[in-house]
Amino acid sequence: MKNYIQKGDNVTIPAPIAVASGDVLVVGDLHGVVAGDAAEDEPCDLVTVGVFSLPKVGADSFDVGDRVHFDSATKLVTSTASGNVHIGTCVKIAVSASASVETKLV
């Protein structure tokens, strides 16, 4: 195909803000996990597929198959859908006492 660019598992975009490796980044309808540190407006490699351990809101708990959302204000994943972006699905039970949830990006 003459118009094929790349597989798309990782994409390089200009960082809209300064980001660190492992951060969740949401830019419009695009979301993923940052592969390396980048300053604002520098190229940023964003991993858009895979399973990641992501920091979560402490009070939230997740069962396998639950939707995982990202709260851009707290920079944490949450079970609260309202006002947050759906970024993935829980693949391992996470109790409220845990600090993270294993999330398959969608």
C-alpha positions in Angstrom: 0.0 0.0 0.0 1.3 3.4 -0.9 -0.5 5.2 1.9 0.7 2.9 4.8 2.6 4.8 7.5 3.1 2.5 10.5 1.5 -0.3 12.6 0.4 2.3 15.2 1.2 0.5 18.5 3.5 3.4 19.2 3.1 6.8 17.8 5.2 9.9 18.1 3.4 13.2 18.8 4.4 16.6 20.1 4.1 16.5 23.9 1.3 18.9 24.8 2.8 19.2 28.3 6.0 18.0 29.9 5.7 14.2 30.5 7.6 11.5 32.1 8.1 7.8 31.2 5.1 5.8 32.4 2.7 8.7 32.5 -0.8 8.3 31.0 -1.4 10.9 28.3 -4.7 11.8 26.8 -4.7 14.1 23.7 -8.2 14.4 22.3 -9.3 10.8 21.3 -5.7 9.5 21.4 -4.4 8.0 24.7 -1.6 5.8 25.8 1.4 5.5 28.1 4.5 7.7 27.5 7.6 5.7 26.6 10.1 8.3 27.6 10.5 11.8 29.2 9.7 14.7 26.9 9.4 18.5 27.5 6.4 20.4 26.2 6.4 20.5 22.3 9.2 17.9 22.1 8.5 14.6 20.3 6.8 12.1 22.6 6.6 8.4 22.0 3.1 7.2 23.1 2.4 3.4 23.5 -1.2 2.8 22.5 -1.5 -0.9 23.1 -0.6 -3.3 25.8 -1.1 -4.0 29.5 0.3 -1.5 32.1 0.3 -1.2 35.9 -1.2 2.3 36.4 -1.6 4.3 39.6 -5.2 4.5 40.7 -7.5 6.5 43.0 -6.9 4.8 46.4 -10.6 4.2 47.3 -11.4 2.6 44.0 -11.5 -1.2 43.5 -11.6 -3.1 40.2 -12.7 -6.5 39.1 -11.4 -8.2 35.9 -13.3 -6.8 33.0 -14.1 -3.4 34.6 -13.7 -0.3 32.6 -10.7 1.9 33.6 -10.9 5.7 33.2 -8.3 8.4 33.4 -8.8 11.5 35.6 -6.7 14.2 34.0 -7.0 16.4 37.1 -5.5 13.9 39.5 -3.4 12.0 36.9 -4.8 8.7 38.3 -7.0 6.0 36.8 -10.4 5.6 38.3 -13.6 3.6 38.2 -15.6 6.9 37.8 -16.8 7.3 34.3 -18.4 10.7 34.6 -16.0 13.5 33.4 -13.2 11.0 32.7 -11.8 9.3 29.6 -12.2 5.5 29.2 -8.7 4.2 28.5 -8.8 0.5 29.1 -10.0 -2.6 30.9 -8.9 -4.1 34.2 -7.1 -7.5 33.7 -6.3 -8.3 37.4 -8.4 -7.6 40.5 -7.3 -4.5 42.3 -8.7 -3.9 45.8 -9.1 -0.4 47.3 -5.9 -0.8 49.3 -3.8 -1.3 46.2 -1.9 1.6 44.6 -2.4 0.4 41.0 -4.5 -1.5 38.6 -3.3 -3.7 35.7 -5.0 -2.1 32.6 -5.2 -3.3 29.0 -5.3 -0.2 26.9 -8.2 0.1 24.4 
